[in-house]
Amino acid sequence: MSAEFFLTLIATYLLGSVNSAIIYCKLWRLPDPRSKGSFNPGATNVYRIAGKTAAIQVLLFDVLKGIIPSWGSYYLGFSTLEIGAIALACCLGHMFPIFFRFQGGKAVATALGCLLPVGSTLAFTLLGTWMIVFRLTGYSSLSAIVSVGISPLVTYLTSPKYTIAVTMLALLIIARHIPNIIRLANGSEPKSNLRV
């Protein structure tokens, strides 16, 4: 492991730890998203607490937070596996932020940001899948699980050299959704009031 790669991992984790949902709610004196709604500090829960405009701002920040290290590591010349590890570090920072007692979100938007540089086909496929599943079911969690779940296959068909890196990221996001998967299986998962 080179010093440059190690420092990039640390910097990326710290960037991932900047949770926009928590910061936004603190700045606007809103309830902590970890204490209201789904208790998840992410864009969907901010929508429940503060509405559409707030949720969009949080979403855009979280996506950008994923794009920066993923795209940046490509231009720094890291290998595809190293880029995958850097993307994982960013998402782990969002999930377990050092600045917020390691209580973070599901990292779906951040993972999307990490995946966007892989290619427009992957990006549009994931976004389209998320919207279709959400419209059919009303479950934000299921939409995320299905979208991320198909990402390795789409990557293999469009940008195969990134398949392993994308698979690593997909497995992390799905693992983070295990409580949601259990609730979906037993019928106790709440539907979202988000409108798309």
WOFEN-V626455 format. One record per residue. PHI is phi in degrees with one decimal (none if undefined). OMEGA is omega in radians with two decimals (* if undefined). NEAR is the number of other ideal C-beta (glycine too) atoms within 8 Angstrom. Layout:
# WOFEN-V626455
PHI|OMEGA|NEAR, PHI|OMEGA|NEAR
This chain:
# WOFEN-V626455
none|3.14|3, -75.9|3.11|5, -61.8|3.14|5, -62.9|3.14|7, -66.1|-3.14|10, -60.8|3.14|9, -65.1|3.11|8, -66.2|3.08|13, -59.1|-3.12|11, -63.5|-3.14|9, -62.0|-3.13|9, -69.0|3.08|14, -60.4|3.13|13, -65.0|3.07|10, -63.1|3.10|12, -61.7|-3.13|16, -73.7|3.10|14, -79.7|-3.06|11, -87.5|-3.05|13, -68.5|3.14|11, -64.9|3.14|15, -67.0|-3.12|12, -63.7|-3.14|9, -59.3|-3.12|14, -66.2|3.09|15, -67.3|-3.10|9, -62.7|-3.09|6, -98.0|3.09|8, 53.8|3.09|5, -100.4|3.10|9, -60.5|3.07|7, -61.1|-3.11|9, -62.6|3.09|16, -81.0|-3.10|9, -118.8|-3.09|6, -134.6|3.06|10, 59.9|3.14|8, -85.7|-3.10|7, 66.7|-3.14|8, -104.5|-3.14|11, -80.1|3.13|13, -141.6|-3.03|14, -62.5|-3.11|12, -63.0|3.13|12, -72.3|3.06|15, -63.3|3.06|15, -59.5|3.12|13, -63.4|-3.03|9, -83.7|-2.94|12, -127.8|3.07|11, 100.0|-2.96|6, -65.6|-3.08|6, -60.7|3.12|7, -62.0|-3.12|14, -63.3|3.13|14, -64.1|3.14|9, -62.7|3.11|10, -64.7|3.14|14, -60.0|-3.12|10, -62.6|3.12|8, -63.2|-3.09|9, -66.4|3.09|16, -65.6|3.13|13, -61.8|3.13|9, -60.9|3.09|15, -84.3|-3.11|19, -64.8|-3.01|12, -56.0|-3.12|10, -70.2|-3.12|16, -66.0|3.13|17, -68.8|-3.12|9, -61.5|-3.12|8, -68.2|3.06|13, -64.3|-3.11|9, -74.4|3.05|6, -81.6|3.05|8, 87.9|3.12|3, -72.6|3.10|10, -71.3|-3.13|5, -62.8|3.11|9, -67.7|3.10|8, -66.8|3.08|10, -62.5|3.09|14, -61.6|3.13|14, -65.2|3.12|11, -66.6|3.08|15, -62.6|3.09|17, -61.0|3.14|11, -61.0|3.13|14, -64.1|-3.13|18, -68.3|3.08|17, -64.3|3.06|12, -62.4|3.11|17, -67.2|-3.12|15, -72.2|-3.07|11, -129.5|-3.05|9, -71.2|-3.14|15, -64.3|-3.10|9, -80.4|-3.06|6, -132.5|3.05|11, 55.7|3.07|4, 62.2|3.10|7, -107.6|-3.07|8, -120.3|-3.05|13, -100.1|-3.07|11, -89.0|3.06|11, 68.6|-3.14|15, -66.8|3.14|11, -65.7|3.11|12, -66.1|3.09|15, -63.8|3.09|15, -59.8|3.10|13, -60.8|3.10|15, -65.0|-3.08|15, -85.2|-3.07|16, -55.1|-3.13|12, -65.2|3.13|9, -63.5|3.10|11, 159.7|-3.10|8, -67.6|3.13|5, -61.8|3.11|8, -62.9|-3.11|16, -59.1|-3.11|12, -67.6|3.11|8, -64.4|-3.13|10, -66.8|3.12|15, -63.5|3.13|10, -63.6|3.12|8, -63.0|3.13|12, -58.1|-3.09|12, -66.9|3.14|10, -64.8|-3.14|8, -63.7|-3.13|13, -66.1|3.13|15, -64.0|-3.12|7, -77.2|-3.00|6, -115.8|-3.07|9, 82.5|3.14|6, -100.3|3.09|12, -65.6|-3.11|9, -64.6|3.14|12, -63.6|3.11|13, -60.7|3.13|14, -67.1|-3.11|13, -62.4|-3.13|13, -66.6|-3.12|11, -61.6|3.13|13, -67.7|-3.11|14, -62.4|-3.13|8, -88.4|-3.06|11, -60.0|3.10|14, -62.4|-3.14|10, -65.7|3.13|7, -62.8|3.12|12, -64.6|3.13|15, -59.6|-3.10|8, -80.5|-3.05|6, -113.9|-3.14|10, -139.4|-2.95|9, -56.3|-3.10|8, -66.3|3.14|5, -98.3|-3.02|12, -59.1|-3.11|11, -64.2|-3.14|9, -61.6|-3.13|13, -68.3|3.11|15, -62.9|3.09|10, -57.3|-3.12|12, -67.7|-3.13|17, -61.1|-3.14|12, -63.4|3.11|8, -63.2|-3.11|13, -65.6|3.13|16, -64.8|3.11|12, -60.6|3.13|7, -66.6|-3.12|9, -96.3|-3.13|12, -56.1|3.08|8, -59.0|3.10|6, -66.0|3.13|11, -61.9|3.11|10, -63.1|3.14|8, -67.0|3.09|11, -62.6|-3.11|11, -68.7|-3.11|6, -97.8|3.04|6, 80.9|-3.10|6, -104.1|3.14|5, -73.9|3.14|10, -74.7|3.06|5, -79.2|-3.12|7, -87.5|3.04|9, -93.3|3.11|6, -66.1|3.12|9, -113.3|3.13|3, -129.3|*|5
